[in-house]
């Protein structure tokens, strides 16, 4: 079993947290929900897996609910979904890296400051210039691994200048807290930049829902 599959309940819960969602165990996977009275559930499961059929039927009968399958390749999962009356609503990529290979010291201009703040669901790392936030990211640490996400830069210029510093600061926090493995979830168009800087593609993530 691949490392990402073995640790899916941990990193999937952490991925939910950096997206601002709560989660609970659901069979071999995780059930997440966004804040709000009318939020729709998302089932995150490894595929192939023993709980996918039951979750697929639940999602098919409840428009708005999402089944998110994590697999080594996207094609087979799409075929599985079509056979069960589900349609793709999203495609992302799970990447992983060793924390000790990424926790370089963040390089900041003289007028920039880096701050860290523990929040309810995740820790926030933020870079400010003259007290104005220019970039930020989120991290959740779970039993030897960490998931980063929510990376934001406010201008194209700040993205080039500060995104590497935010990533370095997040990796350093994971390292300090004993998380040996980092995960992040990205859109396919972002993958090349991350693999060039030391990340490795671990799996594909296909989100499915009942056809509209």
C-alpha positions as CSV (number, residue, x, y, z in Angstrom):
1,X,0.0,0.0,0.0
2,X,1.3,3.4,-0.9
3,X,2.2,5.9,1.9
4,X,-0.6,8.3,0.8
5,X,-3.1,5.5,0.9
6,X,-2.0,4.2,4.3
7,X,-2.2,7.7,5.8
8,X,-5.3,8.9,3.9
9,X,-7.5,9.4,7.1
10,X,-4.8,11.7,8.5
11,X,-3.9,13.8,5.4
12,X,-7.5,14.0,4.2
13,X,-8.6,15.4,7.6
14,X,-5.8,17.9,7.5
15,X,-6.6,18.8,3.9
16,X,-10.2,19.5,5.0
17,X,-8.9,21.7,7.8
18,X,-6.7,23.9,5.6
19,X,-9.8,24.4,3.5
20,X,-11.7,25.6,6.6
21,X,-13.8,22.4,6.9
22,X,-14.5,20.0,9.7
23,X,-14.2,16.3,9.2
24,X,-14.9,12.9,10.7
25,X,-13.8,9.3,10.0
26,X,-16.1,7.6,7.4
27,X,-15.2,4.0,6.9
28,X,-11.7,3.9,5.5
29,X,-11.8,7.5,4.5
30,X,-13.1,10.9,5.7
31,X,-16.3,12.8,5.6
32,X,-16.0,16.6,5.5
33,X,-18.4,19.5,5.7
34,X,-17.9,23.2,5.1
35,X,-19.2,25.7,7.7
36,X,-22.8,26.7,7.2
37,X,-26.3,25.3,7.7
38,X,-26.8,24.1,4.2
39,X,-23.3,22.8,3.3
40,X,-23.0,19.5,1.3
41,X,-20.9,16.6,2.5
42,X,-17.8,15.4,0.7
43,X,-16.6,11.8,1.0
44,X,-12.9,11.4,0.5
45,X,-11.8,7.8,-0.2
46,X,-9.0,5.8,-1.7
47,X,-9.9,4.0,-4.9
48,X,-10.1,1.1,-5.5
49,X,-11.5,0.8,-2.0
50,X,-14.1,-1.1,0.0
51,X,-16.3,1.9,0.8
52,X,-16.5,3.6,-2.6
53,X,-19.7,1.8,-3.8
54,X,-21.7,2.8,-0.7
55,X,-20.5,6.4,-0.9
56,X,-21.2,6.6,-4.6
57,X,-24.8,5.5,-4.2
58,X,-25.3,8.1,-1.4
59,X,-23.8,10.9,-3.6
60,X,-25.9,9.8,-6.6
61,X,-29.1,10.2,-4.5
62,X,-28.1,13.5,-3.0
63,X,-27.4,16.3,-5.5
64,X,-24.7,18.6,-4.1
65,X,-22.9,15.9,-2.2
66,X,-19.4,15.0,-3.5
67,X,-17.5,11.8,-3.8
68,X,-13.7,12.5,-4.0
69,X,-11.7,9.5,-5.1
70,X,-7.9,9.4,-4.7
71,X,-6.1,7.0,-7.0
72,X,-2.9,6.3,-8.7
73,X,-4.4,7.3,-12.1
74,X,-7.5,9.3,-13.0
75,X,-8.8,7.3,-16.0
76,X,-10.0,4.2,-14.1
77,X,-11.8,6.4,-11.5
78,X,-13.6,8.2,-14.2
79,X,-14.8,4.9,-15.8
80,X,-15.9,3.8,-12.3
81,X,-17.9,7.0,-11.8
82,X,-19.6,6.9,-15.2
83,X,-20.8,3.3,-14.5
84,X,-22.4,4.5,-11.3
85,X,-24.2,7.6,-12.8
86,X,-21.7,10.2,-11.4
87,X,-20.1,13.0,-13.3
88,X,-16.7,14.7,-12.7
89,X,-16.9,18.0,-10.9
90,X,-13.1,18.5,-10.2
91,X,-9.6,17.2,-10.8
92,X,-6.7,17.9,-8.5
93,X,-3.3,16.3,-7.8
94,X,-1.9,15.1,-4.5
95,X,1.8,15.9,-4.1
96,X,4.2,15.0,-1.4
97,X,7.7,15.9,-0.2
98,X,10.1,15.2,2.6
99,X,10.0,18.0,5.1
100,X,13.7,18.1,5.7
101,X,14.3,18.7,2.0
102,X,12.1,21.8,1.9
103,X,12.5,23.6,5.2
104,X,15.0,26.2,3.9
105,X,15.2,29.5,5.8
106,X,12.7,32.0,4.3
107,X,14.4,34.8,2.4
108,X,12.6,38.1,2.9
109,X,13.3,41.7,1.9
110,X,14.3,44.1,4.7
111,X,10.9,45.7,4.8
112,X,9.0,42.4,5.1
113,X,7.9,40.6,8.2
114,X,6.8,37.0,8.7
115,X,4.2,36.1,11.4
116,X,2.6,32.8,12.5
117,X,-0.7,32.4,14.2
118,X,-2.4,29.3,15.5
119,X,-6.1,29.2,14.6
120,X,-8.9,26.7,15.3
121,X,-8.5,24.5,12.3
122,X,-5.0,25.4,11.1
123,X,-1.9,27.5,11.7
124,X,-1.5,30.6,9.5
125,X,1.7,32.0,8.1
126,X,1.6,35.5,6.8
127,X,4.1,37.9,5.2
128,X,3.4,41.7,5.5
129,X,5.2,44.7,4.0
130,X,4.8,47.9,6.0
131,X,2.0,46.1,7.9
132,X,0.1,45.2,4.7
133,X,-0.4,41.5,4.1
134,X,1.1,40.4,0.8
135,X,1.1,36.6,1.1
136,X,-0.1,33.8,3.4
137,X,-0.5,30.1,3.7
138,X,-2.1,27.5,6.0
139,X,-0.8,24.3,7.6
140,X,-2.3,21.5,9.6
141,X,-0.1,19.0,11.3
142,X,-1.4,15.4,12.1
143,X,0.7,12.7,13.7
144,X,4.0,12.9,11.7
145,X,2.6,14.5,8.6
146,X,1.4,18.0,7.6
147,X,-0.8,19.4,4.8
148,X,-0.2,22.9,3.5
149,X,-2.8,24.8,1.5
150,X,-4.7,28.1,1.2
151,X,-1.6,29.8,-0.4
152,X,-2.5,33.3,-1.3
153,X,-0.6,36.2,-2.9
154,X,-2.2,39.6,-3.5
155,X,-0.4,40.6,-6.6
156,X,1.6,38.9,-9.3
157,X,4.7,40.6,-8.1
158,X,4.1,39.4,-4.5
159,X,3.6,35.9,-5.8
160,X,7.0,35.8,-7.4
161,X,8.7,37.4,-4.4
162,X,6.9,35.9,-1.4
163,X,5.4,32.5,-2.4
164,X,8.7,30.6,-2.0
165,X,9.1,32.3,1.4
166,X,5.7,31.3,2.6
167,X,6.3,27.7,1.5
168,X,9.7,27.6,3.2
169,X,8.1,28.9,6.4
170,X,5.3,26.3,6.3
171,X,7.8,23.5,5.7
172,X,9.9,24.8,8.6
173,X,6.9,24.8,11.0
174,X,6.2,21.2,9.9
175,X,9.8,20.2,10.6
176,X,9.9,21.9,14.0
177,X,6.7,20.0,15.0
178,X,8.1,16.6,13.9
179,X,6.2,16.1,10.7
180,X,8.5,14.2,8.4
181,X,6.1,14.2,5.4
182,X,4.4,17.1,3.6
183,X,1.3,16.9,1.4
184,X,-0.4,19.5,-0.7
185,X,-3.3,19.4,-3.2
186,X,-3.0,21.5,-6.4
187,X,-4.7,22.0,-9.7
188,X,-3.0,20.2,-12.6
189,X,-1.7,23.5,-14.0
190,X,0.4,24.1,-10.9
191,X,2.1,20.7,-10.7
192,X,5.1,21.4,-12.9
193,X,6.3,24.3,-10.7
194,X,6.2,22.2,-7.6
195,X,7.8,19.1,-9.0
196,X,10.6,21.3,-10.2
197,X,11.2,22.4,-6.6
198,X,11.3,19.0,-5.0
199,X,7.7,17.8,-4.7
200,X,6.6,14.4,-6.1
201,X,3.2,13.5,-7.6
202,X,1.6,10.9,-5.3
203,X,-1.9,10.5,-6.6
204,X,-4.8,12.0,-8.6
205,X,-7.9,13.3,-7.0
206,X,-11.2,13.1,-8.9
207,X,-14.3,14.8,-7.4
208,X,-17.7,13.4,-8.6
209,X,-21.3,14.4,-8.1
210,X,-24.8,13.6,-9.4
211,X,-25.4,15.0,-12.9
212,X,-27.3,18.2,-12.9
